[in-house]
Amino acid sequence: MADPATYRPAAGSVPDSPGVYRFRDETGRVIYVGKAKSLRSRLGSYFQDISALHPRTQTMVRTAAAVDWTVVATEVEALQLEYSWIKEYDPRFNVRYRDDKSYPWLAVTLDEEFPRAQVMRGAKRKGVKYFGPYAHAWAIRDTLDTLLRVFPMRTCSAGVFKRAGQVGRPCLLGYIGKCSAPCVSRVSQQEHRDIAEDFVDFMSGQTQKFVKRLEREMKSAADAQEYERAARLRDDIGALTRAMEKQAVVLGDGTDADVVAFAQDELEAAVQVFYVRGGRVRGQRGWVVDKVEEIGTAGLVEQFLTQAYLDSGSADSEVPREVLVPELPADADVVTELLELVRHAKVSLRVPVRGDKRALLETVERNAKEAFTRHKLKRSSDLTSRSRALQELQESLGLPQAPLRIECYDVSNLQGSDIVASMVVFEDGLARKSEYRRFAIKGMAGDGGDATQNDTASIHEVISRRFRRYLEERIDLAEIELDDSDEDGEAGHSVGTPIDPDTGKPRKFAYPPQLVVVDGGAPQVAAAKAAMSELGIDDVSLCGLAKRLEEVWLADSPDPVILPRTSEALYLLQRVRDEAHRFAITYHRQRRSVGMTASALDGVPGLGATRRKALLRRFGSVKRLRAASVEQIAEVPGIGRRTAEAVHAALAASGPAAPAVDPMTGEVLEASDTVGVSVAGSREPS
C-alpha cells in the first residue's frame, strides 16, 4: 500500500476551478474518478489525516500511486466527463449502478416490416418501443398472452415467420386467433402495422379509447343480432380489463415519471426505481452499490441520475418528463440542465411533499429498505468469505500481499489436436469476465504425442505470450509518459494509461496479476516458471492446483501445500480453476465444431472462407445445407448458380458424417450446436 503523501500534488499546483480527477494505481490503471466544483478543495480533502477518511476512501488512497486532473469550463461538462471516464475506465472504487441481472422488457420492433412483440434484454435499439422493465420474463409473456386476442400481432421469430410463408401455413397462434398471420397474407403489411401501433398505444396508457371502441362494436353487433361476434367482443373487453387491473393506476393525468428512493448505511446503499408511464407503474428495478466516500442521499441522487440517464445504449436510459427523488442534489440546477440536454425537452426534478406522488415515493422507499435488508442477509457472508479467502491465500502461500487479481490458465486438447488455452481473471475474489482471454496454441504440430509434454509446452507458450504482451504494453506506457513529461523530464498531469489511444479501450494485457494459477501439478508450474523467468518476470507469484488430491504446488518447493478441505482459500482456487477449465473446454469445442463443419466444404471450387461463413450463417449447419436445393443455396448473397451447383454436388458426394463424440463427457458433438458462435470469431492474442 502506498503512502498518499508520496504522490500528493505540490502546493499551489491544483487549480481552483471545476474539473474531473483520476486516481491511478502503480500500474497506471484508473481506480477512481470524481468531479469537483473546486479541484483544489476536493483533492485536498483526500490528503488530510487518513484516519479521518471513510474506510473505503482510506483503501482507495492507499491503493493509488498518482492523481491527475482535467479542468473544464462548467459543472455540466464536469458531470458529462465524469460519467464518460467511469464508463471508459470502469474504476473499481467508483459507485456503479449496475447488477448481475439483465432485466427483461416488452419490446415492439416497429423498425421491422412486420413488427413483432417480444421479450428483449440488453442494449436499446433504435426503432424499437420498450415497455418495462419487468422483474420476470414470465410477467411479459402473461401480459402478451392476455392482449394478443385483442391485438393479434406477430410474436414469432424471423425463422418461424419465413418458414410459415414458405409452406403457406401459419403457426398455432394463427389458428387460434392470437396472430393475424401476416406470414400467409391474411392481413396486409399496413393492416398488421396498424394492429401493432394500437398495441403500442394501449401499452402507453391510452386504454379507455380501446375499451370504449370495443363496447360500441359489441352494442352494434348485438343490435344486428350478431350474437357470436358480440360475445367475442365482450371477451375482448374482459381481456383488456384484466390487463389493466395488473397495472394499477398510481398517478392521474397520464403522468410520466421515474420515482427514485434509497436505503443506506455507512458502506452500502440500495436504490429502487419505479417507472410510471401513463399514470401506471410499468416496471421496477433495483441496485445495491458500495459507497467509497462519505456520501449522503443528495450525493447518491446526483450519481444515480447522471449514470442512469447518460447511458444512451441502455434500454432504461429514457429521461421522463418528471423525476421524483427523496432529496435534491446539491447542484440540482446543473443536474436538471444535463437531463434536459439528454431529453431535448423540459425535465422536472423535485421532491414530492404531499398527495399521491408523496405516497408513491414512500412506497418506493419501503421497497428499497426491504431490498437492502435482503441484500445484507445474502451478501454479508459472501463479503466475509472472500476477504478470508484472500487473506488465507496470502498466509498459506507466503505471498507478499493479498492477491487482489488472480489469473488462472488451463489447456484443452483432444489427443494433441486443436490445442487451446484459456485465461480467466478474478479480482477481489469475483470473476471479471471482460478480462477473460483465450489462446489458440501455435507452437504445437497437432500430431498427438505425449500429453504431458503437450500440456507443459502449451503452458509455457501461453504464459510467454501473455507476459510478453504485458512487457510490450508497459514499454508503450513508458513512452507515453515520456511524451507527456515537461521540459525538466518530470511528469505533468497526464500519465501513461492502460487505455489504447487508437481504440479508446483498455489494453488487453496491461494489468499484471498478483498471483498466477495453472491447472496442474509440478510439471505445469515448472513450465510456467521457466516462461516467466525467461522474460524477467520476478514480481508475480505462481502456483498450480492439481486435480487429483487438490494439492497446491509452488514454484520453489519440492513438496505441495495441502490446504484444509474447509479452507476458503482452497474453495477460491477451485472456483478459479473450474472456471478456467470451463472456458477452455468451451473454446475447444467451438474450434472442433468449426473444423468438422468446414471440412465438408473444403475443396469446393470458388468457395472461399467468406462464402463458407455466409452459407453456414444462412443454414446453421452442414446437415441443413446438405438438405437444401441448388436454388436455395444460390439465394445466399455472393453465391452464384455455378458455385451453388458445386456445393450441392460436393455435399451429396460426401454424404452425412458420423457424429463426433466428446471423450471427456460422452456427448455427441453436432456442428449446429456452436456454429453460430464460431462463425462470429473469437478473441485471440497475437
N, C-alpha and C positions, 0 to 999 in steps of 0.2 A: 504494500500500500504506500502511495506517495504522500509526502507532506505537502499540503496545499501551499505552504509558504515558498516552496521551491519553484512554483510557476505563477505566483501572484504577479499581476501586471504592475509595472513600475508606476509610482505615484505620478498622477497628472497625465498618464498616457491614455486613460479611458475617457472618451468624450462624454459630456453631459447632455446627451441628445437621445432620441428614441432609436431603437435598433434591436437586433437579434443576435444572441451569442450562442456559442457551441463549446461544450466541454469535450475533450478528447482524452483517450487513454494513451498508454505509452506506445501503442502501435499506430496511433493516428486515427483510430476509429472513433466516430462521434457517439458519445454515450448519453448526452443530454442537450436539448435545445430549449431555449427560453427567449422571451421577448421582454422589453422594458421600456417605460417612458423615459427613464434616465439610466443609461448603461452604467455610468459611474456609480450611482447609488445602488443599483441592483447587484452588480458584480462585487461591490464592496461588502455586501451582506454575506457573501459566501466565504470571505476570508477573515471573518471575525473569530471570536473564541469558538472553536469547533464543538465544544461540549454544549454550546447553546443552540446548535442547529438541530433540525428534525433528524431522527435516527437514519432515515434513508438518504437524507441530504448529506449526512456525515459519510456514509458509504460512498456516495457519488463523488464528493470532492476528494476523497482519499483514493478512489479508483482512477480519477482523472490525472493527467500529466501535463495538460496545456489547455488554454482557453483562448478563443479568438472571437471576433465580433464583426458585424456589418452594420453600418449606420444607414438609416432610411429617413425619408422626409416626413412621413406621417405615421400615426399609430395604426391606421388601416393597413398601410404597407407592411408594418411590423407583424400584424396578425396574419396577413397572407404569406409572408416569407417564413414565419414560424411554422405554419401548417405545411408549407412546401418542404421544408427541411425535415420535419418529423416524418412525413411520408417518404422522403428520399432516403434518409439515413436509418430509419427505424431504430431510434436510440433506445437502449434497454431501460433507461431510467425515466423515460417520459411516460405520462399517462396516455394510454391508447384506448379509445372507446371501441373495442372490438372484443369478440369472444370466439370460442371454437365452433360456433354454430353458424350455419348459413340459413337464414330464415326464409321460408317459402313465401312467394307472392302469387296471387291470382293475376295472371297476365293475359292480355288480349293483343295478339300480334296484328295490329292494324296496318303494319307495313307490308304484309303479305297479300297476294292476290285474293286468296280466300282466308280471311282472318280466323285465327284459332284461339280458343280459350284453353289455358294450360297452367300447370304449376311450374313456376320458374324461380330459380335461385341465382345468386351471384350478381354480376355487374349489370347495370342498367343499359338497355339497348334503345337506340332511337327508334321512334315509330311504334313503340310498344306501350300500351296503357297498363299501369300497375295498380293493384288494389291490395292493401295489407300494410305491413307483413302479418302473417298468421303464425301462431305458435306451432301448429302442426299441419302437415300437408293433407291429412285426412279431413281437416276442417274445410279446406278449399274444395276438395272433391265432394264433400257433403253439400256444400253450397251450390256447386255446379250441378250436381245430380237433381237438386230441387228446382233449379231455374231452367234447366235445359228443356223441360216440357213447354215452357213459355217462350224461351228464346233458343230454338233448336239450331244452334250454330255448331260449327265443326270443332271437335276436340282431338281428332286423331293426328298421328304423326305424318310427316311428309311421305314416308314409305307406304304406310297403310292407305293414305289418300291416293297415291299414284297407282297402287295395285288395284284398288277398287275401281278406278277409272279404266284400267286395262281390261279387267274381267267383266266390267259392266254391271257389277252387283255392289250395293252399299254394304257397310258393316252392320253389326247387330243394332247399333243405336239408330241407324237409318230405318230399320224395320220396325222398331218400337216407338218411333216418333220423337226421339230425343236428338235427332240430327236432321236437318233439311236436305241432306245428301247432295251437296253441290258436286260431289265427285262423279255422279252419274247424271248431272244436269237436271235434277228435279226442280231446282231453282237456279236462276241466273246468277252471275257473279254479283250484279248490283243488288239483287234481292237478298243474297246472303250477307253482303256488306251492310245492308240496312238492318238485318237481324242483329249483327254484331254491334252496330252502333247503338241500337236500342238497349242491348245488354249493358254496354258501357254506361249509357245514360242512367239506367236503373241502379247500377252499382255506384254511380257517382252521387246518388241521393235523390234523383228525380223519380221517386217511386209512385207518388199519387197519380200522376198522369197516366201511368200504365194500368193501375187498378181501375181508375175511372173509365178508361177506354174499354177494358175488358167487361166492365159492368154494363156499358152501353151496348156492346156487341151481344152480351148474354141476353139483355132485355129484348133486343131486336130479334134474336133467334127465337126466343120464347114467343114473341108476338107472331112470328111467321110459322109457329108450330114446328120449328126445327129443334126438337127437344134433345136429341142426342148431341147436337152441336152446343146447345145451351149448357148441357151437363158438363161437356169438356171445358167450356169457358169457366164454369163455376169451379171446377177442379183447378184450373189455371190460377184463378183468383186466390184460392186456398194456398197454392204453392207460393205465390208471391207474399201472401200474408205470413206464412211460416218463415220465409227467408228474412222478412223484415223484423220478425219477432226475435230472431237470433242476434240482430244488431240493434240493441236498444238505443232509442233517441236520448242523448245526454245533453245536447245543446240545441237551442232553437235557431230559427232564421238561416238554416243551411250553413252553419258555421264551419269553416275550415281552420283547424288549429292543431298544433302539437302541444301536448301538456307534459312537462318535464318535472320530475321530482327526484330527490336524493335521500339516501340514508348513509351515514358515515361514522367512522371512528378516527383515531389518530393515524392509522396506517392504510386504511382502505375506504372505498366509497362505492355504493351501489346506485345506479341510475335506472329509472324506469321512464318510458315514454309511451303515451297513448296517442295514436294517430286518429284524429277526429276529422271526418270528411262528410260534408252534408249534414252535420249535426249528429252523426252516428260514429261510434268507435269502430274503425275499420281494421285496426291492428294494434299490437302491443309489442314492445321489445325492451330488453334489459341488458345491462352490462355490470360487471364488477371490476374495479380498477385499483391499482396500487397508488398510493399518494407518496410522491417523492419529497414534496415540500410541505411546510405547514400552511395549508390552504383551506379556506372556508368555502361555504356554499356558493358565494358570489364568484370566487375563482373557478370552482368546478363548473358553474353555469357557463362562464366565458369559454373555458376549454372545450366543453361539450358542444356549444353552438358553433365554434369555429371548425371543429373537426367533423361534426356530423353533417354539416351543410356545405362544406367546401369540397367534398369528395364527389366530383361530377360522375365518376364511374360507379357509384353506389346506387342501388335501387331505392334507398330510403333517404336520398340527399335532397329531395324536392322541398324547397322552402315554402311553407304555407303562408296564408295572409296574416296569421296570428300565432305567436309562440307564448305560452303561459309558463312561467317559471316561479319557483318559490322565493327567489331573491334576485334583484337586478345586479349584473356585474358592475364593477367599479367604472368601467368605460362603456356604459350602456349605449351612449350615442355612437361611439365608434363601432361597436359590435352590430348595432342596428344598421348603420351605413353599409357595413360589409355584407350583411344579409340582403339588403336591398340591391346591392350590386350583383349578387348571385341570382336573385329572383327577377331582377329588372322591373320591379314594381314595389309598391309600398309594403312594409312589414311592420306589424305592431308587436313590440316586445314589452310585456308588462307582467305585473304580479296581481292576480285577482284577489280582491279583498272581501267580496260578498257575492251571494247569488249562486247560480248553477255552476259557474266556472270555478268558484272557490271550492264548492263541494266536490267537483271532479278532481281538482288538484289534490284535495285531501285524500281522495280515493287512490290516486296515483302514489301519494306518499306512503299510504298503508301498504301498497304493493311493493314499493321499494324497500320498506322495513322488513317485510316478510321474506323477500328475496335475499336481503343481506343476512338475515338470521339463518336461512338455509345454506347460504354460502359459507358462513362461519362454521357451521356444523360439519359441512362437507370438506372444506379446504384446510382447516386448522391442522389436521393430522398430516395432510399431504405436504404442507409447507414445512412442518417439523421433520417429517421423514426425509425430505430432500436435503435439508440442511444437515441432518445427522449423517446421511449417506456421504455427502461431500467431505464432511469432517472425518468420518471413518476411513474413507479412501486416502485422505492426506496422511492420517496416522499409520494406517496399515502398510501403505506402500512407501512410506518415508518421503513424501513429496514436499517440496519447499513451500507450497501454498495449496489451498483447496482448488481442485481442478474445475473452475467455472466453465471452461469449454473443453469438452471431450470429443475426440474424433475416433470412430471405430471403422475398421476396414475388414471386408470379407471377400473371398474369392469363390466364384462359382463356375463349374465346368462339367462337361459330360464326357468322360474318358479322354480328357485332354483336348477336347474340341470346343470352339466358341467360348473361350475363356474370358470372363468378365469379372469386374470387381466393383465394390460399392464403398462409398464413404458416407457415413451418417454423422450428424453433429448434434450433440446435446449441450445446451447452455443452461446453467443454473439448474441442472437436473431434468430439464424438459427438452423434448425433441424440437429442433429448429429445422423444419423440412425445407425451407427456402435455401438452406446451405448444403443440402444433400448433393452429392455428385456421383456419377457412375463412369466407369472406365472400360473400354474395350482393350484387352491386353494385346499389345502389338509385338512383343518380343518373343512369343511362343509360336512354334511352327504349326501347332494344332494336329500333330500326328500321334497323339497318345503319349506313351512313355510313363515314367514313374510319377504317380500322382503327387507324392510329397515334393519331388523336385519341381514339378509344375507349380505347386502351391507356393512354395518358398520363393521361386523365381518371380512369380506373379506379384507376391507381396513386395519384393524388392523393387520391381518396376513401378508399382503403384505409388509406394512411398517416395521413390525417387522423383516421379513426375509431379506429385503433389508439392513436395518441398522445393523442387526446382522452380516451379511456378511461383511459390511464395518468395523465394530469393529474387527472382526476376522482378516481381512486383514491388518488393522492398527497394530494389535499386531504382525503379521508376519513381517511387515515392520520394526517395532521397534527391533525385534530380529535380522533382517538382519543388521540393523545399529549397533547393539551391537557387532555382529560378525565382522563387518568391522572396529570397533574402534581400536585405538592403545593402547599401554600399559597404558597410562595415562587416558584412558577412553574417549578421545576426538576423534571425527570422523575425518577420513582422507579424501582422495579424493573421496572414494566410499561411497555413502549413500544408504539407502534402497529405492528402486524404486517400483512403482506400476506395474512392469513387473513380471510376473510369471516365476521363473527361470526354471521350468520344460518345459513349452510350449514356452517361449520367447514372449508371447503375453500379452497385458495389462490385469491386473486382472479385473474381471467383475464389482466389486463394490468398487474400491479403491478410487474413487474421490467423495467427498461429495458435494451436491448441496448447493447453497446459498438460494434457495427457492424451497420448495415442494408444488405442487399444486395438490389437489384432486378434482375429478369431483363430486360435490355435495355441500350440504349446511352444516349447523351447526353439524348434527349428524356425518357426514363423517369426518369433521375437528376434532371433539372431539375424534373420534376413532383413527385417525392418531396421534393426540397429545398424547393420552394415550400410544400408542405404542412407540413413541419416548421418552416419559418420563420414561417408564419402562426400557429403555436401557441407560438412562442418556444422551440422545442427546439433548442439550440445545443451540447449536450454529447454528441451521438451522432454517430458517424462514418457516412458514407454512400458507397456505391459501386454501380456497375452492371456486370454481366457480359454483354457482347454475344455472341450465339451464333456469328456468322459467323466471326470471327477470334479469339474468346475474349479480346477486349480488355476491360480493366478501366477504367471511366470514373469519374472523381471529380467531385464537385460543383463545385469551384472551379478546374478545369483544362480548358483547351480541347483538350488532347490526351490520348489514353488512355495508361494504363500498360500496357506489354507485359511480362507475366511469362514467364520461360522455360518451355518446354513440359515440362521435367523438374522444375519447381518444385513443392514440396509445398504451397505457398500456393495455386497455381493449381488443383492437384488438389482441395484442400479446398473452394475456391469452386465448382468444377464439381460436386462431390458435393452441396453445399448447393443450388445452382441446380437440378440434376436432381431432387432430392427435392421441391423446391417445385413444379416442373413436374409431376411425377408426382401429387402431392397435389391440385393444381388440376385436372388432367385427370380424375382420378377423381371429384371432386365435380361437375365439369361434366357428365360422362356420366350421373351419377345424376340430376341435375336434368332433363336432356333426356329420360331414360327415364321419369321421373315425368310430364313434360309429354305425351309420346306416349301413355303408358298412360291418364292421366286424361282426355285429350281425347275418347276414345271413350265415356266415361261422362258427359260434360258434358251438361247439359240434361235428364237423366232426372228426371221429377217425383218428389219425395220422397227423392232420393238426394243427401245432403249429403256433406261431407268425411269425417265419421266412418264412415258406412256404406260409402263408397267404399273407405276403407282396410280395413274389415272384409272386403269382398269380395276385394280384392287379396291380403290376408293369407291368406285361405282357399284361393283358387285359384292364386295365384302369378303370374298373367299374364292379360291380356285374352284371349289366344288360348284358354286353358283355360276362362276364364269364358264365352266365346262358345260353346264346345262343351258347356257344362253345360245341363241341363234346368231348367225352371221350378222343379220340386220340389227339385232340388239347390241352386239359388240361395236358395230360401226356407228352407233349413236353416241358413243363416248367421244367427247371433244379431242381432236388430234388423231383419231383412229380412222383411217380410210378403209374403203371396201377391200382393197388387196391385203392390207395388214390384218383386217378382221378375219378374212378367209384363212390367212396363215396361222393366226392364233387358234381359230376353231379347229383347223386340221391338226395342229401340234397337240392340243389338249385331247382330241379324240384318239390320237395315236398313242398318247402316254397312258390313258386310262386312269381310273381312280387310284390314288396312292394308298398304301396300307397305313393305318393310323399309327402315329408315333406314341410311345408310352414313356412317361417320365419315370426313370428308375428309382427316384427318391420317394415319390408319392404314389406311383402306380396309376396316376391319372392319364387318360387318353388326351393327348395334345392335339387340338384342332387349330388349323391356321386361322379360322374365322374368329377364334376367341380373342386374339390380340392383334389382328392385322391392322385394325384402325389406329391403335396406338403406335404400332411400329412404323406405319407409313408416315405418321406425323413427325418422326425423327426423335432424336434424343440428345441430351446434353452430354457431350464428351469433351474432356480437356484435350488439347493437342499435345 
